[in-house]
Amino acid sequence: MEHPQQDTGIESFPAVAVGGTMARRDPWHWCLAITAAFFVVVLHRLAIPSNPMFDEIHYLPAIRHLLALSNPVNQEHPLVAKEAMALGFALFGDNAFGWRIVNAVLGTVGLYAAIRAMWWASLSRSTTLLFGAFLATNFVWFILSRIAMLDMTMAAALACAFWQCALACRKPGRGRLHLALAGLFLGLSLGAKWNGIPLAVLPGIGFAIARWRAVEGDFGARKLRGWLTQRNAAPVHGVSLIEAALWLGSLPLFVYFVSFAPMFLYHTGHLNSPTQLLPYQQTMLRLQDSVVKPHRYMSHWWQWMFNLRPIWFLYQNVDGAQRAVLMMGNPFTMLAALPALALCAWDGVRRADRLRLALVVLYVASLIFWAINGKPVQFYYHYLLASVFAAAALAVVVGAWWDRGFRWPVAVSLLAALGMFVGFYPIISAGALAGKLSYLDWMWLNSWR
């Protein structure tokens, strides 16, 4: 089990005085407890509905064709997530449990990785555990851990990448190893779905900025040379910027392109040469841009921020009862996170709090992909990545309150998040409802219908 070492003044994170008791303060056992509890709840009714729901109708045939190596299907998306879910088919069969078990595992691993990333970034027990609770109950992470879609593979790999980046900064003696692992996970994330591209480039950019600030001297050839080649400086001691570019830039691209190996093995519609990989990316982009038909539950990024327009993944009589899966965010967490993000932005600028400022940057980067890409058909589940950093901002703010002894608002926040999860559980987990109109019990806003 990893333990914090003496703080090294790393610029990527706020300086924290670390004493000899830090190893005992590491809440790794509580992180595991939160993760284990999440996994148990995710497994509950995982195989319900027993028939495909929502976009599973697109991905399940693609996985079957991948396993048979017959011909490529669902070519608008890369292969890693479909390759991962194919493992569930191979181990448990072509059934509802086999379709979804891999994402259940990945969602659990991703949750643990995200919590550990927060610990290494903040070294705050309260912030770390609150973040774990807020993320586990934010609805979005939970729902996407229970459906055979691509998003959880992408998000879990990104969480692992950020965890390794945080470890690289905190553990300079093993920085190279953790940066290499970060690059591996970044490549897997890109190979699952392109949504994480704006976040995947930020570790490299952050490294370059931190190294520039750490290198002494005014702007000039000497500083530029030190920026590129100096190793004994923040954010990762022992690794130059040139080497970091290899781990955080070249390696992810290599992993991404290697993940297309099955494209050369299909019986029909296969690629004949690695030189065809780049033109194939253009084909994928063209296919993604071809989806322009309006959808009843399509929405926009600003509606996601205020939890205004969810989407029904399931609402039908299936497996002996009326059941529902409503893809929406936790009503408390999503709204409470907005003023928390504003406070993080204020403190990030006014007090140069790098962690808070980083969370705001990551949140904006997660949303800007959808705000400017011009894709007309978007849905609430595209808020997945941004919702992670929203939960993190809320945890950072209320965790600081707890540490200062201002604890009753923190208890209220935690109980509100957990209470909303319990209250909405039937319609986010395919529970058996009383009747066809039972969904009205949860429709607080007309836009939720």
N, C-alpha and C positions, 0 to 999 in steps of 0.2 A: 504494500500500500504506500502510495507516495505521500510525502510530508513536506511542508514548507521549509525552506532553508532561510538563513539570514537574508533579509531584504537587501537588494544590491543597488538601490537607487534607480531602478529601471524607469525610464521616462514613459513607457507605454501605460503604466498604471500609477495611481497615486502612491506616494511614499508612505509606508506604514511601518511603525516601529515594531519589530518582531523580536520577542524575547525567547528564552529557552523553553517556555511552555507552549509555543505555537503548535508543535506537533500534537499536543493534547487538545488544543482548541480546534483542530481540523475536524469538522463534523462529518467525516466520510461515512460513519455508520448511520447517521441520520439521512444522508444523501441516498444511501442504499435502501433505507427503510421507505423513503418516499417513492423511490423507483420501484421497489417490490410491490408496494401497495398499488401503484399505478398499473403495473403489469397484471395483477390479479383482477382489477376492475376492467381492464381492456379485454381480458380473456372472457369475461362474462358475456354470454350471448354472442360471441365472436362469429359463430356460424349462422347467425340469424341476421338478415334473411338468407334462406338457403338458395335463393336465386340471385343473379347479379343485380346490383343496384347502381344507379347513376352511371358514371363513366367506366365502371367495370365492364360494361358491354363492349367498350372499345379495347380495353387492355387484355382481357382474358383471351380473346381470339388471337391477339398478337403473341401472347405467351405460348399458346398452343402451337402456333406456327414456328415460333423460335425453338421450342423443344423438338419439333419434327424436322427443323431446318428445311421446311418446304419452300416458303417464300416470305419476304418481309411484309409485315402488316403494321399499320400505325407508324408510318415512316416519318411523320412530322416530329417525333420525339426520339432522343437517343436511347440506348439499350440498357444501361446499367440497372435501372429500376425493374425493367422487365426480366432481365437476367436474374436479379435477386429473387423476384417473386416466383420465377420458374423453379427455384430450389424448393419452395413450398409445395408446388405441384409434384415434384419428384419425390419428396419425402412423405407427403400426406395425401397425395392423390388430387385429382381434378374435382374438388368439392369446395364448399364454402370455407371450411376451415383451412384447407390447403391454399386457397386463393389469398387469404388474409393474414395467416400466421406470420409471414416474414415481416410485414409492415408492423404487426404487433410487437415483434421483437425489436425491430429497428426503432420504432417509436419509443420503446423503453430504453434502449441503449442511447438514443439521441437525447432523451430527457436527462439521463445520468450525465452524459457528456456536457450538456448545457449547464447543469447545476455545478459540475466541477469547474467548468470554465469561469463561472461567476465566482466561485471560491478563490481561484487563483488570481482573478482580476481584482477582487475586493479585499480578500483576507478577512472578511466579516462573516461571522457565523449567522447572525440574524439576517443579513441581506441574502446570504446563500440559501438558507432554509425557506425564507419567505418566497424567494424566486422559484424554488422548486415547487412550493405549494401553488403559487399563482399560475405557473406554466402547466402543471399537471391538471389544473381545474379550469383552464381557459377555454374549454370546449374544443377549440380548433385542433390543437395537438392531439387530443383524445380521439376525436372523430376520424382524423386522417390516419391514425394508428390502427383503425378498424375497417379499412376499406382498401381494396386492391387498386390503388391509384399510384401515380409516380411521385407525388409530392413528399411523402414521408421519407423515402429513400434519400431524396435531395436534401431535405432539412436535417435528417439525422447525420448525414455525412458532413454537412456544414457545421453542425454542432461539434462533431468530433474534431474537425479542423480547427475551430476556434479554441477548443480545449487544449489541443496540442500547441497552438500558438501561445496561449497563456503559460503553459508549462515551459516552453522554450525561453520565455522572458524571465520566469522565476527560477529556472534551474540552468544557469549558464554552463555548467559542466556537461550537460546533455542537450544543449540547445540545438546542435546539428541533427540529432536523432528526432527531436520533436518537430523541428521544421520539416524534415523529410516526411514524417507521418502526416503533418498538416498538408503538405503538397499532395500526398496520396489521397487524402480525404477530399481535398478541393477538386481533384480530378474526378473522383467518383461522384461528387455532387453535380459537377457539370455534365457527367455522363448519364445522370438520372433525369435531369430536367434543366432547361436553360434559365429558369427563373432566378437562380442564385448567382448569376453572372455579376451583377453589381456588387454583391458581397464578396465573391471569390477574389476580386482584384484588390480588396481593401487591405488584407494582411501585408501584401507586398508594398503597397503605397504607404501604409503605416510604418513599416520597417524603414523605408527610405526616408520618411520625414523624421522619425526618431533618430536615425543615424546622422542625418544632416545636423540636427540640433546638438548631438553629442560630440561631433567633431569640432575641435578648437580652430579658431582662426576666422578671418573675414573671408568674404567671397573671393575666390581666386583659384589658380591652378593647384596650389597646395591643398586647399580645403577640398576641392573637387577630387583630387587624388586620394586624400584621406577618406572622403565620403565613400568612394568606390572600394577601397582596399583595406581600410583599417578594420581590425578585428576586435580589439579590446575596448569596446564601447557599447553603449546601449543601442538597441533594446536587447540584443542577444550577444553576449560576450563570446568570442571565439569564432564568430561567423562574419565574414565580410558581406557587404551589400551585393557584390558580384555573385558570391556563393548563395546568398539568400534568394537572388533572382533565379538561380537554378532550381532551388527547392520549391519556391512559391510561384514560379512562373513556368519554367520549362517542364518540370515534373508533372504538374497538373495537366498540361496539354498532352504530354506523352500518355498519361493514364487515360485521358479522355479518348484519344484516338485508338489506343489499344482495345478499348471497350467495344469497338465496332468489329472486332474479329469475326463474329458470326456472320457479318455481311458478306464475307468471302466464302462462306460454307453453304449458303442456301442453294437448294437445287435449281431454283429459278429466281430471276431478279437479283442475282448476287453481283457484288463488285469484283472486278477482275484484277485490279491493281491498286496499291496504296495511293497512287496518284489520283485516284477517283474520289478519295475521301473528302478533299476540299470542295469539289463541285457538288458532292452529295450534301454538304452542309447547306448549300444554296437551295437544293431541292427541299430539304427539311424546312427551311425558312419560308419558302414559297407555299408549302402545304399548310404551315401554321397561319400564314396571312390569308389563306383562302377561306378561313372560317369567319364568315361575315353575317350569317343568317341570325336575326334577332332571336333571343331566348326570353321566355317569360320572367326568369329570375336573374337575368343579367344585371349587373350593377357597376358602380364606379368607385375608384379608390377613396374618394372623400366620404362615400356612404359607408365603407368598411370601417373607417376611423370611428364613426359614431354608432356603429352596430345597427345600421338602419335597414339593410336589405340582405337578409340571409337567403339561403337556397335549400329547398327540400331535396335531400338525397334519396329519401324514401317516404312515401305515404300511401300505403295500400294494405289490403287484407292479405296477409301472407303468413304461412306457418301457423295457421289456426287463430290468428287475431289481427286486429287493426294495429299496424305498427308504423313508427316514424323515426326518421333520422333527419333532424333539422340542422344544417350546417350554419351555425351562427357563433358569435363570441359570448363569453360570460358577461351578462349585462353589467355586473359590478366592475369586474376587472378591466374591461375594455374602456369604459367611460372614466374610471378613476385613473387610468394610465395617462390620459391626455393632460391633465394638470401636472401629473408627475413628470411627463416629458418636458413640459414647459419649464418646470423648476430645474430639471437637469440641464436644459439649454441655458438658463439664466446662470446657474452655478458654474457650468462649464466655461462660460465666457468670463463671468465676473471674478471667479475664484480660480480659474484655470484648472478645474477639476477634470482631469483627463478621462476618467472612467465615465462620468456623467456625459461629458461631451461626446465620447465615443458611442455611447448608446443612442444619442440623438442622431448622430451621423449614420449609424447602422439602420436606425428606423427609417430615416429619410431615404437612404439608399435602397431599402427594401420596397418602398412605395414608388420611388421615382421611375422604376422600371415600368410600372403600369400607368403612371401619369403621363408619360411622354412617348410610349411606344406606339400609340395610335391603334392598337388592337381593339376593335369595336366590341367584341364579345368577351366580357370579363365577369368573374364570379367572386363571391365572398371568400372562398377558400384560397384565393390568391393572396389573401392577407396573412397567410400562415407565418411567413418569416417576420413581417413587421410586428405581428402579435407577440412574438418571442421577445423582441426588444422593448415592446410596450410593457410586458410583464416584468422585464428586468428593470426598467426605469421605475416602475411602481415599487418594486422590492428595494431598490437603492434608497428611495426617498423614505419609505416607512421603516426600513431597517435602520436608517440613521436616527429616526425618531425613537425607536426602541432602545438603541444604544445610549441615547441621551436621557432615558428614563421617562419619556413621554409615550406611555405604553397602551393606554386604553384605545386610542385611534387605531393602533396596529392590530390589537385584538379584534376590534370591530371590523377592520378591513379583511382580516383572515377569515373570520366567521361569515362575513358577507360573501366572499368568494366561494368558500366551501358550501354555504347554504344554497347559493345559486346553482352550483353543480348538482347537489342532491335534488333540488327542486325541479330542475330541468332534465334530470337523468333519464326519465322515461322516453323523452322525445329526442334524445341525442344518442340513444343506445338501442334503438329498435325494441323498446319495451312494449308489452301488450297493453293497449289502450281500451277504454270501456266501449267506445263506439266510433263511428266515422267522423263525428264532429268533436271528438275529444280534444283535438288540437287547439280549439278555441280557448281552452283553459290557460294556455301559455301565450296567446297572441296579445301581448301588451300594446303593440303598435299595429296599425293597419298595414304598414309596409312589411311586416313579418309574415303576412298571410301568403 
